[in-house]
Amino acid sequence: MATEIRVPTLGESVTEATIGKWFKKVGDAIAADEPLVELETDKVTIEVPAAAAGTLGEIVAKEGETVGVGALLGSISAGGAAPVTKPQAVAQASSPDAAQTTRQAAAETAKIAGDGAVESRTMPPAPAAAKLIAENNLSVDQLSGSGKRGQVLKGDVLDAISKGAPSQPAETPKAAPAPIAVRAPSQGDDASREERVRMTKLRQTIARRLKEAQSTAAMLTTFNEVDMSAVMALRSKYKDVFEKKHGVKLGFMGFFTKAVTHALKEIPSVNAEIDGTDIIFKNYAHIGVAVGTEKGLVVPVVRDADQMSIAEIEKDIGRLGIAARDGKLSVADMQGGTFTISNGGVYGSLMSTPILNAPQSGILGMHKIQDRPVVVGGQIVIRPMMYLALSYDHRIVDGKEAVTFLVRVKESLEDPERLVLDL
């Protein structure tokens, strides 16, 4: 008896995924719980394990195809040779409305091809792409598909919309659409020295969200600098005892996260978000910690950081960092952040203006610690200094509030006993 392989529940608001890579071929032996296929969502990359042992009987959804939650990916045969399978159509989304929209978009594609307007596609648009096409009154022949066999994916439609693809008037369905702007061909022999690689779903989402943040928020950045002498001295004095007791190293992120949570209590607008004409104030602090991975920037969340000690924060950051590097972050690890901290200093950045992680209203940029001459008590001394940058949404956070917030973070770090005493 065959065991079906289906797309698992991907988390809140995640309805589809792209097949990233199959780890097995048809006929390969499979152990129970062994990873079979990698799925890329717009938030995280997950692996689907085998529900039973046997052999991989068939692969329904090929690499590069977009599938909905619950869609059939393939099947596992209970031992023996893998059965011969018939070619499979692209997996349909679980939503009946999305499936109907897909059929309508496919019919439109065939009709246009029959009229000689465009070359016929071998695959209909992905369910999510077809829904967007219908909602924005677009025509399939306007879009260049980046999926397998030219399939139009959701990212292709979003890219076309961002470039201003015109909608089709209902009274002139056969009118020739304006072409979408594309990259000019490379000159001379440059093309042979270039490599074209399709963006992963995660990278497409990163690009789209960052652009949306710039386009939506009234983003502004304020700067300050902090003398790290006190934190570095405290860390140097207690790091061995701390690691022995708590089983985790004492880094800088625990201090910064704690300093941020203190400042958020005083300036709640930095921890709020806009919802239409309302402002949602969060009486909790879920701090996102930006982590660079091979597949792009991800922002796992330390939940209820305001209720945690520095040791608890360091433990959670350590857990999330390992999961991020190993590609094991869950959707739950990525959701619900109210404020973000980005540490460009680990890469040597001396100054930057971080982009908001929408719909959040604030993000703190940490930078490289560098010895610089400063004036203390009328004397020029050398101190380990760090520039801090707070980018904020000026629609909800006033300049005075932003500056005060950053000053409070600076004061806490320059007098870290305040963090321990919760002052």
C-alpha positions in Angstrom: 0.0 0.0 0.0 1.4 3.4 -1.0 1.8 6.2 1.5 1.1 9.7 0.2 3.6 12.6 0.6 1.7 15.8 1.0 2.6 19.5 1.8 2.3 19.9 5.6 0.7 22.9 7.3 3.2 25.7 6.8 2.1 28.1 9.5 -0.1 31.1 9.9 -0.7 33.1 6.6 1.6 30.7 4.6 -0.5 29.0 2.0 2.0 27.8 -0.7 5.5 26.7 -1.1 8.0 26.1 -4.0 9.7 22.7 -4.4 13.3 23.4 -3.7 15.0 20.0 -4.0 14.2 16.4 -3.9 16.7 14.4 -1.9 15.7 11.1 -3.3 15.0 9.7 -6.8 12.1 7.4 -7.8 13.1 3.9 -6.7 15.4 4.9 -3.9 15.1 3.2 -0.5 13.7 5.5 2.2 13.9 5.2 6.0 11.1 6.5 8.2 11.5 10.2 9.1 14.3 10.6 6.5 14.1 14.0 4.8 12.6 13.6 1.3 12.0 17.1 -0.2 12.9 20.7 0.6 10.1 23.3 0.5 10.8 27.0 0.2 8.1 29.4 1.6 8.3 33.1 1.7 9.4 32.9 5.3 11.5 29.8 5.9 12.8 26.6 4.2 11.5 23.3 5.6 12.1 19.6 5.0 9.3 17.1 4.6 10.2 13.8 6.3 9.1 10.3 5.2 6.0 9.1 7.1 7.0 5.5 6.5 9.8 3.4 5.3 9.9 1.9 1.8 10.9 3.2 -1.7 10.0 6.4 -3.4 7.3 5.3 -5.7 6.6 8.5 -7.6 7.3 12.2 -7.7 4.2 14.3 -8.5 5.5 17.9 -8.0 8.8 18.6 -9.7 11.5 21.0 -8.5 10.6 24.6 -9.1 6.8 24.0 -9.0 4.6 25.9 -6.6 2.2 23.8 -4.5 -0.5 24.6 -1.9 -0.9 23.3 1.6 -2.1 19.7 1.4 -1.1 19.2 -2.2 0.2 15.8 -3.3 4.0 15.7 -3.7 4.5 12.0 -4.3 4.1 8.6 -2.7 6.1 5.9 -0.9 5.8 2.3 -1.9 5.9 -0.3 0.8 9.1 -2.1 -0.4 9.8 -3.6 -3.8 10.4 -1.8 -7.1 8.8 1.6 -7.6 5.7 1.5 -9.8 5.7 3.0 -13.2 3.7 6.3 -13.0 1.9 8.4 -15.5 3.0 12.0 -16.1 1.4 14.1 -13.5 -0.1 17.6 -13.8 1.0 20.3 -11.6 -0.4 20.0 -8.0 -3.5 22.0 -7.5 -3.9 24.4 -4.5 -6.3 23.2 -1.8 -8.6 26.2 -2.2 -11.4 25.6 -4.7 -11.5 29.3 -5.6 -7.7 29.2 -6.4 -8.2 26.1 -8.5 -11.1 27.7 -10.4 -9.0 30.8 -11.0 -6.1 28.7 -12.2 -8.4 27.0 -14.8 -9.6 30.4 -16.0 -6.1 31.7 -16.3 -5.1 28.5 -18.2 -8.0 28.9 -20.5 -7.1 32.5 -21.2 -3.5 31.4 -22.0 -4.8 28.8 -24.5 -7.1 31.4 -26.1 -4.4 33.9 -26.5 -2.1 31.3 -28.0 -4.9 30.4 -30.4 -5.1 34.0 -31.5 -1.4 34.0 -32.3 -0.7 36.7 -29.7 1.9 34.7 -27.7 3.5 31.3 -27.7 1.5 28.7 -25.9 2.7 27.8 -22.4 3.3 24.2 -21.3 2.0 24.8 -17.8 -0.7 27.0 -16.3 0.2 29.7 -13.8 0.7 28.6 -10.2 -2.6 28.8 -8.1 -1.4 31.9 -6.1 -0.2 33.5 -9.3 -3.5 32.9 -11.1 -5.4 34.5 -8.2 -3.2 37.6 -8.4 -3.6 37.8 -12.2 -7.4 37.8 -11.8 -7.4 40.2 -8.9 -5.3 42.7 -10.8 -7.0 42.2 -14.1 -3.8 41.2 -15.8 -3.3 39.0 -18.8 -1.1 35.9 -18.7 0.7 36.9 -21.9 2.1 39.9 -20.2 4.1 37.8 -17.8 7.4 35.9 -18.1 7.4 32.7 -16.1 10.4 31.8 -14.1 9.2 28.4 -13.0 9.7 25.0 -14.6 8.6 24.9 -18.3 7.8 28.6 -18.2 5.3 28.4 -15.3 4.2 31.8 -14.0 4.8 32.0 -10.3 3.5 34.4 -7.6 6.8 36.3 -7.6 6.6 36.9 -11.4 3.2 38.5 -11.0 4.3 40.7 -8.0 7.4 41.7 -10.0 5.2 42.7 -13.0 2.8 44.7 -10.8 5.8 46.5 -9.1 7.0 47.5 -12.6 3.6 48.8 -13.5 2.2 46.1 -15.8 -1.0 47.5 -17.3 -4.3 45.9 -16.6 -6.5 44.7 -19.5 -9.7 46.7 -20.3 -12.7 44.4 -20.3 -14.0 45.8 -23.6 -10.8 45.1 -25.5 -9.5 41.7 -24.3 -7.4 41.1 -27.4 -5.5 44.4 -27.3 -1.8 44.0 -27.5 -0.4 44.7 -23.9 2.5 47.0 -23.3 5.7 45.0 -22.8 7.1 44.6 -19.3 10.5 46.3 -18.9 13.3 43.7 -19.0 17.1 43.9 -18.6 18.9 45.0 -21.7 21.0 42.3 -23.4 24.7 42.2 -22.4 27.1 43.6 -24.9 29.9 41.8 -26.7 31.1 38.6 -25.0 29.9 39.7 -21.5 27.0 37.3 -21.7 29.2 34.3 -21.8 30.9 35.4 -18.6 27.6 35.9 -16.7 25.5 33.4 -14.7 21.8 33.7 -14.4 20.4 32.1 -11.2 16.7 32.2 -10.2 16.1 34.0 -6.9 14.9 31.7 -4.2 11.4 32.3 -2.8 13.0 33.6 0.4 15.2 36.1 -1.5 12.2 37.3 -3.5 10.3 37.9 -0.3 13.2 39.7 1.3 13.5 42.0 -1.8 9.7 42.6 -1.9 9.3 43.4 1.8 12.3 45.7 1.9 11.0 47.7 -1.1 7.5 47.8 0.5 9.0 49.2 3.7 10.7 52.0 1.8 7.6 52.7 -0.2 5.1 52.6 2.7 6.8 54.0 5.8 8.1 57.5 6.3 11.5 56.1 7.3 14.1 58.2 9.0 17.3 57.3 10.9 18.8 59.0 14.0 22.3 58.2 15.3 24.2 58.2 18.5 27.4 56.5 19.9 27.9 54.4 23.0 31.0 53.9 25.1 31.3 50.1 25.4 33.9 50.2 28.2 31.5 49.2 31.0 29.8 46.4 29.1 33.1 45.0 27.9 34.6 45.1 31.5 31.5 43.4 32.9 31.6 40.8 30.2 35.3 40.2 30.7 35.0 39.8 34.4 32.1 37.4 34.5 32.1 35.6 31.1 33.7 32.3 32.4 31.4 32.1 35.5 28.4 33.0 33.3 29.2 30.2 30.8 29.8 27.7 33.5 26.5 28.4 35.2 24.2 28.9 32.2 25.9 26.8 29.5 26.0 29.7 27.0 28.5 32.4 26.2 27.9 35.9 27.4 27.8 38.1 24.3 26.7 41.6 23.6 23.3 40.8 22.2 21.9 40.0 25.7 22.8 43.5 26.9 21.5 45.2 23.8 18.2 43.3 23.8 17.7 44.1 27.5 18.5 47.8 26.9 16.0 47.9 24.1 13.2 46.4 26.1 13.8 49.0 28.9 13.7 51.8 26.3 10.5 50.4 24.7 8.6 50.6 28.0 9.4 54.3 28.2 8.8 55.0 24.5 5.9 52.6 23.5 5.3 54.2 20.1 8.6 52.6 18.9 7.0 49.2 19.8 3.7 50.0 18.0 2.4 49.6 14.4 -0.1 51.3 12.2 -3.2 49.4 11.1 -5.2 51.6 8.8 -6.2 54.6 10.8 -5.4 52.9 14.1 -2.2 52.5 16.1 -1.7 49.2 17.8 0.4 49.5 21.0 2.1 46.3 22.1 2.3 45.7 25.8 5.0 43.0 25.2 8.4 43.0 23.5 9.1 40.3 20.9 12.6 41.2 19.7 13.7 40.1 16.2 17.4 39.4 15.8 18.6 39.6 12.2 20.8 36.7 11.2 22.6 36.3 7.9 22.5 32.9 6.3 23.6 31.4 3.0 20.1 31.8 1.7 19.6 35.4 2.9 18.7 37.4 5.9 16.3 35.9 8.3 14.9 37.5 11.5 14.0 34.9 14.2 12.2 36.3 17.2 13.0 36.2 20.9 9.5 36.2 22.4 8.7 38.1 25.6 12.3 39.4 25.9 11.1 42.0 28.3 10.3 39.3 30.8 13.6 37.4 30.4 17.0 37.7 32.1 20.1 38.4 30.1 21.0 34.7 30.5 17.6 33.6 29.2 18.0 36.0 26.2 21.4 34.7 25.4 20.2 31.1 25.5 17.3 31.8 23.1 19.4 33.8 20.7 21.9 30.9 20.7 19.2 28.4 19.9 17.7 30.6 17.1 21.2 31.2 15.6 22.0 27.5 15.3 18.5 26.8 13.8 19.0 29.6 11.3 22.4 28.3 10.2 21.1 24.8 9.9 17.9 25.8 8.0 15.8 24.5 10.9 13.9 27.6 11.8 10.1 27.1 12.1 7.5 29.5 10.9 6.6 30.2 14.6 10.3 31.3 15.2 9.9 34.0 12.6 6.5 35.5 13.5 5.2 38.2 15.8 8.3 40.4 16.2 7.6 44.0 17.5 11.1 45.4 17.2 14.3 44.3 15.4 18.0 44.5 16.2 20.5 44.2 13.4 24.3 43.7 14.1 26.2 44.8 11.1 29.3 45.1 13.3 30.0 41.4 13.1 30.8 42.0 9.4 32.9 45.1 10.1 30.3 47.8 9.4 31.1 51.1 11.0 27.9 52.9 10.1 24.6 52.0 8.3 20.9 52.9 8.1 18.9 49.7 8.6 15.6 49.3 6.8 12.5 48.7 8.8 11.1 45.2 9.1 7.5 46.0 8.3 5.0 46.4 9.9 7.4 47.3 12.8 8.1 50.9 13.5 11.7 50.7 14.7 14.9 48.8 14.1 18.2 49.3 15.9 21.5 48.9 14.0 24.6 47.9 16.0 28.1 48.4 14.5 31.7 47.7 14.9 33.4 48.5 18.2 36.4 50.7 17.4 38.9 52.5 19.7 38.4 56.3 19.2 39.6 59.4 21.1 36.8 60.9 23.1 36.6 63.7 25.7 35.9 62.5 29.2 36.0 65.0 32.1 37.9 67.5 30.0 40.6 64.9 29.0 41.1 63.2 25.7 41.0 59.4 26.3 40.8 56.3 24.1 37.6 54.4 24.5 35.9 51.5 22.6 33.1 53.2 20.9 30.2 52.0 18.8 27.8 53.9 16.5 24.1 53.1 17.0 21.5 53.8 14.4 17.7 53.8 15.0 15.6 53.7 11.8 11.9 54.5 12.6 8.6 55.2 11.0 8.1 58.9 11.3 4.3 58.5 10.7 4.0 57.1 14.3 7.3 58.0 16.0 8.2 61.6 16.5 11.8 62.8 16.3 11.9 63.6 20.0 10.7 60.1 20.9 13.2 58.4 18.5 16.1 60.5 20.0 15.0 59.8 23.5 14.7 56.1 22.8 18.3 55.9 21.5 19.6 57.9 24.4 18.0 55.5 26.8 19.6 52.6 25.1 23.0 54.4 25.3 22.5 55.2 29.0 21.7 51.5 29.8 24.7 50.2 28.0 27.1 52.7 29.5 25.8 51.8 33.0 24.9 48.1 32.6 24.2 47.7 36.3 20.9 49.4 35.5 20.0 46.4 33.3 20.7 43.9 36.1 18.8 46.0 38.7 15.9 46.6 36.2 16.2 50.4 36.5 
